[in-house]
Amino acid sequence: MTDGTRVLRTVAVPVAIALIFLVFTPRLCTKAIVSARKQKPVAAAPTQTGLSISSSTPAPKRVGTLRFPPGLDGARVEYLVEIDQMFAQPLTMEATADAPVTAALLERGYVEKRADGTIVPTHEGLINVNGAMQSANSWTVPIAQRKFVGLDTIEDTGDGRYVASMRWRWEPTPVGSVLIPKPQDHRVKAELAGGERNWVLARWVTEVDREPR
């Protein structure tokens, strides 16, 4: 064997090894990656847990756009309004012979008409009609209670006083629902006074009406 042949063989072996690593190994790796991707399980879509509620009821009107002084917000205004003695006073009606509420009371057996024409409550009426007031010749019953609906505007009038414009609605009693079947919104304005830690309803700017509507 000649020296040239020996040299050629010596060189051929490393060249062949290099070709294997440079050509065949990348192809094998590529095939392995593709195969692994095909076999990889598809992740299932996350399932929703917990209670899901769908409602067609519109969201309540927010008062976030109104600018309140420190210590006052929509919930505080509602609280001050609802505890006010004037606002909390129920709408009442005297059960006389010709009063609209008397027919509803008679139908339920809550009152009875005497021979002299006076209307007096029955035992059932005394049990079921809360807040009624009895006198010698009549019976006065509550037919509705005011319910705060929403705050529309609040205006700074200076000296730590603000005027709030709001809406409220009658919430009829079972007897009053005959007289106020579809309560409407009423509008009223109240002046609030105080500071950061102490706010009060100072006065009603407009009258709190008593119309049963």
C-alpha positions in Angstrom: 0.0 0.0 0.0 1.4 3.3 -1.0 1.8 6.3 1.2 -0.8 8.2 -0.8 -3.4 5.6 -0.2 -2.7 5.6 3.6 -3.0 9.3 3.7 -6.3 9.3 1.8 -7.8 6.7 4.2 -6.6 8.7 7.2 -8.3 11.8 5.9 -11.5 10.0 4.7 -12.5 8.8 8.1 -12.8 12.2 9.8 -14.5 13.6 6.7 -17.2 10.9 6.8 -17.8 11.5 10.5 -18.1 15.2 9.9 -20.6 14.6 7.1 -22.8 12.5 9.4 -23.0 15.2 12.0 -23.5 18.0 9.5 -26.0 16.4 7.2 -27.8 13.5 8.8 -28.0 14.6 12.5 -30.0 17.9 11.8 -32.4 16.0 9.6 -33.0 13.4 12.3 -33.5 16.2 14.9 -36.0 17.9 12.7 -38.0 14.8 12.1 -38.1 14.1 15.9 -39.3 17.6 16.6 -42.1 17.4 14.0 -43.2 14.0 15.3 -43.3 15.3 18.9 -45.4 18.2 17.9 -47.9 15.9 16.1 -48.1 13.6 19.2 -48.5 16.5 21.7 -52.1 16.5 23.1 -54.1 19.6 22.4 -54.8 21.5 25.6 -58.5 21.6 26.4 -60.2 24.9 26.7 -60.5 26.0 30.3 -63.9 25.2 31.8 -65.8 27.9 33.6 -66.3 27.3 37.2 -68.6 28.9 39.7 -72.1 30.3 39.3 -72.8 32.2 36.1 -75.9 34.5 36.1 -77.3 36.1 33.0 -79.8 38.9 33.7 -81.8 41.2 31.4 -82.2 43.8 34.2 -80.5 47.0 33.3 -77.7 48.1 35.5 -78.7 50.7 38.1 -77.9 54.3 37.3 -74.6 55.3 38.8 -73.7 58.6 40.4 -70.0 58.3 39.7 -70.1 61.4 37.5 -71.3 63.6 40.3 -68.7 65.5 42.3 -69.2 65.1 46.1 -67.5 67.0 48.9 -65.4 65.0 51.4 -67.5 62.7 53.6 -70.5 62.8 51.3 -71.5 60.3 48.6 -74.7 58.9 47.0 -75.3 56.3 49.8 -75.0 59.0 52.5 -77.4 61.3 50.7 -80.0 58.4 50.4 -79.5 57.6 54.1 -80.0 61.2 55.2 -83.2 61.5 53.0 -84.8 58.3 54.2 -84.3 59.0 57.9 -85.8 62.5 57.6 -89.1 62.7 59.5 -90.8 64.5 56.7 -89.7 61.9 54.1 -90.4 58.9 56.3 -93.9 60.0 57.1 -96.3 57.5 55.4 -99.2 58.5 53.2 -102.4 57.8 55.1 -106.1 57.9 54.3 -109.1 58.0 56.6 -111.5 55.1 56.1 -114.8 57.1 55.9 -117.9 55.9 54.1 -116.9 57.6 50.8 -113.1 57.2 51.0 -111.5 55.2 48.1 -109.6 53.0 50.5 -112.7 51.9 52.3 -113.8 49.6 49.5 -110.5 47.8 49.6 -110.7 47.4 53.3 -114.3 46.1 53.1 -113.3 43.6 50.4 -110.6 42.2 52.6 -112.8 42.1 55.7 -110.6 44.6 57.5 -113.4 47.0 58.4 -117.1 46.8 58.8 -119.8 49.5 58.3 -122.2 50.1 61.2 -125.8 51.1 61.0 -125.0 54.7 61.7 -122.6 54.8 58.8 -119.3 54.7 60.8 -116.5 52.5 59.7 -114.7 50.4 62.3 -111.9 47.9 62.0 -112.5 44.2 62.4 -110.3 41.8 64.3 -108.6 40.8 61.0 -108.0 44.4 60.2 -106.3 45.1 63.5 -104.0 42.2 62.9 -103.1 42.8 59.3 -103.1 46.6 58.8 -99.9 47.8 60.4 -99.6 51.5 61.4 -103.3 52.2 61.4 -104.7 54.7 63.9 -108.1 54.4 65.4 -110.3 57.2 66.7 -113.8 57.3 68.1 -115.5 57.6 64.8 -113.0 56.5 62.1 -109.9 54.5 61.3 -106.9 56.0 59.5 -104.7 53.5 57.6 -101.3 53.9 55.8 -101.5 53.3 52.1 -97.9 54.0 50.9 -94.4 54.8 52.1 -91.8 56.9 50.3 -88.9 55.1 48.7 -85.7 56.8 47.5 -85.1 56.1 43.8 -82.0 58.0 42.7 -79.8 61.1 42.9 -79.7 63.3 39.8 -77.5 66.3 40.6 -75.7 67.8 43.5 -74.8 71.5 43.4 -72.3 73.4 45.6 -74.1 76.6 46.8 -71.3 77.8 49.1 -70.7 78.0 52.8 -70.5 74.2 53.1 -74.0 73.7 51.7 -75.1 71.5 48.7 -78.4 71.2 47.0 -79.3 67.6 45.9 -81.9 67.0 43.2 -83.4 63.5 43.5 -86.2 61.2 42.7 -88.5 59.1 44.9 -91.5 56.9 44.5 -94.4 55.7 46.6 -94.2 52.1 47.7 -97.8 51.1 48.4 -99.1 48.8 51.1 -101.2 45.8 50.2 -104.3 47.9 50.6 -102.8 51.0 48.9 -101.8 49.0 45.8 -105.4 49.3 44.7 -105.1 53.1 44.9 -101.5 53.4 43.5 -101.2 50.5 41.0 -98.4 52.1 39.0 -96.3 54.4 41.2 -94.6 57.3 39.4 -91.4 59.1 40.1 -91.6 62.3 42.2 -88.9 64.9 42.2 -87.6 66.9 45.1 -84.6 69.0 46.2 -83.0 69.1 49.5 -80.2 71.2 51.0 -77.4 69.3 52.8 -75.0 71.0 55.2 -72.0 70.1 57.3 -68.4 69.0 56.9 -66.3 66.0 56.2 -67.4 64.1 59.3 -70.9 65.5 59.9 -73.5 66.0 57.2 -77.2 66.6 57.8 -80.3 67.3 55.7 -80.8 71.0 56.6 -84.0 71.7 54.7 -86.2 70.8 51.8 -85.7 73.2 49.0 -88.9 72.0 47.3 -92.0 70.6 48.9 -92.2 66.8 49.4 -95.6 66.3 47.9 -98.2 63.8 49.1 -100.1 63.1 45.8 -100.9 59.4 45.6 -99.5 58.7 42.2 
